[in-house]
Amino acid sequence: KRNGMIGNIYSMGLALQALEATRRFYAPRKWDCAQALSVVYAHDYQQPMAIAQVLPALVGRSYLDVAGLDCAATKNMSPGRQLPLSPMLGTHSIPRAPIQVHYSITNTLQGKHFHYSTSVEVPSGSTLLQVMEVAAEKNPQTFSFQTEQTSWGPYVTSIHGLAGSTEDRTYWQFLSAGNALDKGVGTYKPHDGEHIQAVFSTY
């Protein structure tokens, strides 16, 4: 239904592994492996966790196969053909044209409600995290934020002093044109004129 996407780009690796491992037993309907793999091939994976989950699927394996690996028999083998993952290209050596990104933060759930907006200029190719850093430098009283490092990259824990909570089931959700972003703040790259919304939400 979504041109091969299963869940989102983060869930693709484990979903492909699960479908591959259960191919003989999966009865409801046939799934299009080639279409799903085309989604993976087209994505520029940069986060180690995402790469670790998608690599087994690219060679037709799953984490379940690890138990049967004979490491002694393979330790002297030369690396196989290179997998079609996009290379991580350095972009710092080439000057990048500036873009303008509109950024807003909204809370209508807890405490004193607020809504603030700003526009920041960043080099093209900048991540959303870099946009947030520029906004915070420009107006720390309003746009300050905190992150914690996870295996999936930086995770925004609080903005404007308001932190998400597992007890309250609250978190900061990032949207563009009303749709949730399919990447994290450390990898999502806004385009010129895009409006990114950070909305305090529940799950």
Sequence and secondary structure as in RCSB ss.txt:
>XXXX:A:sequence
KRNGMIGNIYSMGLALQALEATRRFYAPRKWDCAQALSVVYAHDYQQPMAIAQVLPALVGRSYLDVAGLDCAATK
NMSPGRQLPLSPMLGTHSIPRAPIQVHYSITNTLQGKHFHYSTSVEVPSGSTLLQVMEVAAEKNPQTFSFQTEQT
SWGPYVTSIHGLAGSTEDRTYWQFLSAGNALDKGVGTYKPHDGEHIQAVFSTY
>XXXX:A:secstr
  TT  S TTTHHHHHHHHHHTTTT  S    HHHHHHHHHHS   SHHHHHHHHHHHTT  GGGGGG  HHHHT
TS   S          SSS   EEEEEEEEEE SSSS EEEEEEEEEETT  HHHHHHHHHHH HHHH EEEEEE
TTEEEEEEETTEE BTTTTEEEEEEETTEE SS TTT    TT EEEEEEEE 
